[in-house]
């Protein structure tokens, strides 16, 4: 009986937990002059199946699967939101950047969503897909100052969950950087246009 119990105990498998480790943004050597006032970043949204729990894979365009024993320790929305705030702070394009807490009166509100964050299996080819969308809103007027979406895929040499999480972390950093570059260019162009019209 004891031998039988020992055999059953040996089959117990515990979950592995992972966190996204988005690379830190590099501070600009010559920070831009702030072109925005105060900005609040609302925590990014995501479909329910991406908000935590099992890590997701997709083995066909219409079918999702979930790793039973490989899970997120922290909701991926927190990592993405933190990465956006850190990147905005490092760029220096606004006077202040904070997480939106429902209080205060920021001049602009940045909202966004995680549209894809999954492993993609195509036969023997394994990759990860990261897709984010965001918009910047003038709180006083309700005007959408900028909006954009960006998707990135990275192929993996071999399939392993730690490798998948590392690739997702890198690609989140790349996608956030691309989105904020787009936002900075749009807001800078609008600011320059307003400046020219004011001098005419």
Secondary structure as UniProt FT lines:
FT   HELIX           2..9
FT   TURN            10..11
FT   STRAND          16..18
FT   TURN            29..30
FT   STRAND          36..41
FT   STRAND          45..46
FT   HELIX           48..50
FT   STRAND          53..60
FT   TURN            61..62
FT   STRAND          63..72
FT   HELIX           76..91
FT   STRAND          94..99
FT   STRAND          108..122
FT   TURN            123..124
FT   STRAND          125..138
FT   TURN            139..141
FT   STRAND          144..156
FT   HELIX           161..199
//
